[in-house]
Amino acid sequence: MGMIHSIRFVNPDTHVALRQKGGFLVDSVTEARIAKIVDGIPRFVSKADNYAESFGWQWKRWTDNQSEARGALVKQRDLILARTHFAEYDLKGKSILECGMGGGDDTEVLLTLPFGEIHSFDLSTAVERAQQFLRDERLVLSQASIYSIPYPDQSFDFVFCHRVLQHT
């Protein structure tokens, strides 16, 4: 049986809780379709509005370039721990929101830490690559915009946004 996640999606515009209805997440008040669920991933962005799709294509084409687990020489874990100082905090059971996950190479590192819940999203379809390689019941993936985050305000113990500024 899978883990029950305590942090749930909301309508990014109204902050009303969402519930699953068929292949969609719908607004629990208006029943409006807010996100289509495709291959198990809630999609809060439309293909027509997604300037970042070329990034998704690149992440899915070159799957191993920055993954330590799949042989990259890059030491992502050391880099992330040096930049975040996560080793100085009690992470056990805490929640983290990763904004702009790309293909999930940093997510791979976050999954080695004792977080209780890890919610990660990206604007592009690179989330599909992450889904392909990252299997952990603590992880919740979605495709969403950093300008319209589908979570209630102040829901997470930590927010992680690494190598995203140049895209925003």
C-alpha positions in Angstrom: 0.0 0.0 0.0 1.3 3.4 -1.0 2.0 6.3 1.3 -0.7 8.8 2.1 0.6 12.3 1.4 -0.5 15.0 3.7 0.0 17.9 1.3 -2.6 18.0 -1.4 -3.0 19.9 -4.7 -5.1 23.1 -4.8 -6.4 25.2 -7.7 -3.4 27.6 -8.2 -5.8 30.5 -8.9 -8.2 30.2 -6.0 -6.4 27.8 -3.6 -9.5 25.6 -3.4 -8.7 22.0 -2.7 -8.7 19.7 -5.7 -10.0 16.1 -6.0 -9.6 13.5 -8.6 -12.5 12.9 -10.9 -11.8 10.5 -13.8 -8.6 11.6 -15.5 -8.6 15.1 -14.1 -8.1 17.0 -10.9 -11.2 19.2 -10.4 -12.0 22.1 -8.2 -13.9 20.7 -5.2 -16.3 23.7 -5.3 -16.9 24.5 -9.0 -16.1 21.0 -10.4 -14.0 22.8 -13.1 -11.2 20.7 -14.6 -7.9 22.2 -13.4 -5.3 19.6 -14.4 -5.4 16.6 -16.7 -3.7 13.5 -15.3 -1.5 12.0 -18.1 0.5 8.8 -17.3 -0.1 9.4 -13.6 1.2 13.0 -13.6 -1.1 15.9 -13.0 -0.5 18.5 -15.8 -1.3 22.1 -14.7 0.1 23.5 -17.9 -1.1 23.2 -21.5 1.2 22.3 -24.4 0.1 25.5 -26.2 1.4 27.7 -23.4 4.6 25.8 -22.7 7.7 27.6 -23.9 10.0 25.1 -22.1 9.1 22.0 -24.1 12.5 22.0 -25.8 14.0 21.5 -22.3 11.7 18.5 -21.8 12.9 17.1 -25.1 16.5 17.5 -24.1 16.1 16.0 -20.6 14.3 13.0 -22.1 16.9 12.6 -24.9 20.0 12.7 -22.7 18.8 10.8 -19.7 22.1 10.1 -17.9 24.2 13.3 -18.3 23.8 14.6 -14.7 22.6 11.5 -12.9 25.1 10.1 -10.4 23.0 7.0 -10.1 23.3 6.3 -13.8 27.0 7.0 -14.1 27.5 10.8 -14.6 30.8 12.0 -13.2 29.1 15.1 -11.8 28.8 14.9 -8.0 25.3 16.3 -7.6 24.9 15.2 -4.0 28.1 17.0 -2.8 27.0 20.2 -4.8 23.5 20.2 -3.4 24.6 19.6 0.2 27.2 22.3 0.0 24.7 24.8 -1.4 21.8 24.0 0.9 23.5 23.0 4.1 20.8 20.3 4.5 23.2 18.3 6.7 22.8 21.0 9.3 19.0 20.5 9.6 16.8 17.8 11.0 15.1 16.6 7.8 13.5 13.4 9.1 9.9 13.3 8.2 9.9 16.9 6.9 8.3 18.0 3.6 10.1 19.7 0.7 8.8 21.4 -2.5 11.2 21.3 -5.4 10.4 24.0 -7.9 11.8 23.4 -11.4 13.0 19.8 -11.2 14.0 19.4 -14.8 14.6 15.7 -15.4 15.0 14.9 -11.7 18.7 14.8 -11.2 18.5 16.9 -8.1 15.4 15.0 -7.0 17.5 11.9 -7.1 19.7 13.5 -4.5 16.7 14.7 -2.4 15.4 11.1 -2.3 18.6 10.0 -0.5 17.8 12.4 2.3 15.3 11.5 5.1 12.5 13.8 3.9 9.0 12.4 4.6 7.4 14.0 1.5 9.1 15.3 -1.7 6.8 17.2 -4.1 8.6 18.1 -7.3 7.4 19.9 -10.4 8.7 21.3 -13.7 7.1 23.3 -16.5 8.3 20.9 -19.1 7.6 17.3 -19.8 10.9 16.4 -18.3 8.8 15.2 -15.4 8.3 12.1 -17.5 12.0 11.3 -17.4 11.9 11.7 -13.6 9.0 9.3 -13.4 10.9 6.8 -15.5 13.9 6.7 -13.2 12.7 7.7 -9.8 10.6 5.3 -7.8 9.9 6.3 -4.2 6.5 6.4 -2.4 7.5 9.8 -0.8 7.7 11.5 -4.2 4.8 13.4 -5.9 5.4 14.7 -9.4 3.5 17.2 -11.4 3.9 19.5 -14.4 3.3 23.0 -13.3 4.5 26.6 -13.6 6.6 28.3 -10.9 4.3 31.3 -11.4 1.2 29.2 -10.6 2.2 26.6 -7.9 -0.7 24.2 -7.2 -0.1 23.9 -3.5 -1.5 25.8 -0.5 0.8 28.6 0.8 3.1 27.7 3.7 2.6 24.0 3.2 6.2 22.8 3.2 9.0 22.7 5.7 11.5 23.4 2.9 11.4 24.9 -0.6 14.2 24.0 -3.0 14.7 25.9 -6.3 18.0 25.1 -7.8 19.3 26.2 -11.3 15.9 27.8 -12.2 16.4 31.5 -11.9 17.8 31.9 -15.4 14.6 30.4 -16.8 12.2 32.7 -14.9 
